[in-house]
Amino acid sequence: MVPDYHTALEAAAAGGGLAVLPECLCRPLLHAGQLIALPLPKRAPQFSLYLARGKGGSSVERVDLCCQQLTDAARNW
């Protein structure tokens, strides 16, 4: 367990194990051959997303809008 992406990148480059990192951080070390990229799965892993709201509280328009947009977008996931 490391505190941030940069520490994980340094540990992986030093042979300390695997790291899941944004490609933009890894690109220089990938091109230099200091890291290797593992193949991505053909299908993205499935996950669940839950929307939670306070019970009985007054409605806040921006929260309502956010919930509605997420619900609408999720129909196409």
C-alpha positions in Angstrom: 0.0 0.0 0.0 1.5 3.4 -1.0 0.2 6.9 -0.5 -0.1 8.1 -4.1 0.3 7.3 -7.8 3.9 8.6 -8.0 5.0 6.3 -5.2 3.3 3.4 -6.8 4.9 4.2 -10.1 8.4 4.3 -8.5 7.8 1.0 -6.6 6.6 -0.8 -9.8 9.6 0.6 -11.8 11.9 -0.7 -9.0 10.4 -4.2 -9.3 8.3 -3.8 -6.2 5.2 -5.4 -7.7 2.2 -4.5 -9.8 0.5 -1.1 -10.0 -2.7 0.2 -11.6 -1.9 3.7 -12.9 -3.1 6.2 -15.4 -1.3 5.7 -18.7 -0.2 9.3 -18.8 2.0 8.8 -15.8 3.5 5.6 -17.1 4.1 6.5 -20.7 7.7 7.6 -20.3 8.7 4.5 -18.4 6.7 2.2 -20.8 8.5 3.7 -23.8 11.9 3.4 -22.0 11.2 -0.3 -21.3 11.2 0.2 -17.5 7.6 -0.9 -17.2 5.4 -3.3 -19.2 1.7 -2.9 -19.7 -0.5 -5.9 -19.1 -3.1 -6.6 -21.7 -6.5 -5.2 -20.9 -9.5 -7.5 -20.6 -11.7 -7.7 -23.7 -14.7 -6.8 -21.7 -14.8 -4.3 -18.9 -15.5 -5.7 -15.4 -19.0 -5.3 -14.2 -19.6 -3.2 -11.1 -22.6 -1.8 -9.2 -23.2 1.9 -8.6 -25.5 3.0 -5.8 -27.0 6.4 -5.3 -27.6 7.3 -1.7 -29.5 10.3 -0.4 -30.4 11.5 3.1 -33.7 10.3 4.3 -36.4 12.9 4.8 -34.2 15.9 4.1 -35.3 18.8 2.0 -34.7 18.5 -1.8 -31.8 20.3 -3.3 -32.2 21.1 -6.9 -28.6 20.4 -8.0 -28.6 17.1 -6.1 -31.9 16.1 -7.8 -30.4 17.1 -11.2 -27.3 15.1 -10.6 -29.3 12.0 -9.5 -31.5 12.3 -12.5 -28.6 12.6 -14.9 -26.8 9.6 -13.5 -30.0 7.6 -13.6 -30.6 8.5 -17.2 -27.0 7.8 -18.2 -27.0 4.5 -16.5 -29.7 3.1 -18.7 -27.1 3.0 -21.6 -24.3 1.4 -19.6 
